[in-house]
Amino acid sequence: MLVLIVISVAFSMMSVGAASLYGDLNGDDLVDSIDFAIMKGTILNRVRIDNVIISDLNGDGDINSLDIGLLKMYLLGKIDKFPVEDLNPEITPTSDQ
């Protein structure tokens, strides 16, 4: 029984509820390597992301390798915001890097 509870909690943490930052896929108010792993899992159909708005980083309507590339560039500090933010300025990411 305890194992089932732990597994269900782990999967519920991977499924996103409401988040305030583009790229913050686990709802911890940070855009970090955990979000990158969740994005990769989504592309490989291993993880489900409920909130498509924050995971579609280029605004093309699909979650794909282009979004992974943008998230990687953000984590490496090569870009400071995602292209979709220009379309929706009310949500702005912050970084604690």
Sequence and secondary structure as in RCSB ss.txt:
>XXXX:A:sequence
MLVLIVISVAFSMMSVGAASLYGDLNGDDLVDSIDFAIMKGTILNRVRIDNVIISDLNGDGDINSLDIGLLKMYL
LGKIDKFPVEDLNPEITPTSDQ
>XXXX:A:secstr
 HHHHHHHHHHHHHS    SSTT  SSSS  SHHHHHHHHHHHTTSS  S HHHH TTSSS  SHHHHHHHHHHH
TTS SS THHHH TT       
